[in-house]
Amino acid sequence: MENFNKEQQYKRAQKRVNEIKKFYKHLTVYILINLVFIGRRIYKDVVYRDESILDALSDSHNYYLFFWWGVAVCVHGFVVFGKQKLFSKGWEERKIKEYMNQ
């Protein structure tokens, strides 16, 4: 019976690690894609519309995709990490033990 319980714990831990890994992949893609798109839009504003770099950087239209996708990334992060009670006493104790073991 104990072996079955260990196997269940292992599968739960593996599932949790996969969820965290998917979130970090999502975050990485979000950052890279948005850097490219924002850079391209700013470049177009400067080269084709003869705007100054400051005007192109301050144009809010260049950041819409960044903002709304950012909201989705935040929701994804909350789903993945919100399951843990981040500010509970148990969380503090787990983190202290984690850092002590390092």
C-alpha positions in Angstrom: 0.0 0.0 0.0 2.9 2.4 0.8 4.4 1.9 -2.7 1.1 2.8 -4.3 1.0 6.0 -2.2 4.5 6.9 -3.2 3.6 6.3 -6.8 0.6 8.7 -6.5 2.8 11.3 -4.9 5.3 11.0 -7.6 2.7 11.4 -10.3 1.2 14.5 -8.6 4.7 16.0 -8.3 5.4 15.2 -11.9 2.1 16.9 -13.0 3.0 19.9 -10.9 6.4 20.3 -12.4 4.9 20.0 -15.9 2.4 22.8 -15.1 5.2 25.0 -13.9 7.3 24.2 -16.9 4.5 25.1 -19.3 4.0 28.4 -17.5 7.7 29.3 -17.9 7.6 28.4 -21.6 4.5 30.6 -22.0 6.3 33.4 -20.2 9.4 33.0 -22.4 7.4 33.0 -25.6 5.5 36.0 -24.4 8.6 38.0 -23.7 10.4 37.1 -26.9 7.5 37.6 -29.3 6.5 40.9 -27.8 10.1 42.2 -27.9 10.1 41.4 -31.6 6.6 42.9 -32.3 7.2 46.0 -30.2 10.6 46.6 -31.8 9.2 46.2 -35.3 6.4 48.6 -34.6 8.7 51.2 -33.1 11.1 50.8 -36.1 8.2 51.3 -38.5 7.1 54.4 -36.7 10.5 55.9 -36.8 11.4 54.9 -40.4 8.1 55.1 -42.2 6.2 57.7 -40.2 9.2 60.0 -39.4 8.4 60.0 -35.7 11.0 60.5 -33.1 12.1 57.5 -31.1 10.5 59.1 -28.0 7.2 59.5 -29.8 7.4 55.9 -31.1 8.2 54.6 -27.6 5.3 56.5 -26.0 2.7 55.5 -28.6 0.3 53.2 -26.7 -0.8 51.4 -29.8 2.5 49.7 -29.9 1.8 47.9 -26.6 -1.8 46.6 -27.0 -0.8 43.0 -27.7 1.8 43.2 -25.0 -0.8 44.3 -22.5 -3.6 41.8 -23.3 -1.3 38.9 -23.6 0.3 40.0 -20.4 -3.1 39.7 -18.7 -3.4 36.1 -20.0 0.1 35.3 -18.7 -0.8 36.7 -15.3 -4.0 34.5 -15.2 -1.9 31.5 -16.3 0.6 32.3 -13.5 -2.2 32.6 -10.9 -3.7 29.3 -12.0 -0.3 27.6 -11.7 1.0 29.3 -8.6 -2.2 30.5 -6.9 -2.9 26.9 -5.8 -0.2 27.4 -3.2 -1.2 29.6 -0.4 1.7 31.9 -1.0 1.5 34.0 2.1 0.4 31.3 4.5 2.5 30.2 7.5 3.0 26.8 5.8 4.5 28.4 2.7 6.9 30.4 4.8 8.0 27.2 6.7 8.4 25.3 3.4 10.6 28.0 1.9 12.7 28.3 5.0 13.4 24.5 4.9 14.0 24.7 1.2 16.7 27.4 1.6 18.2 25.6 4.6 18.6 22.4 2.6 20.5 24.3 -0.2 
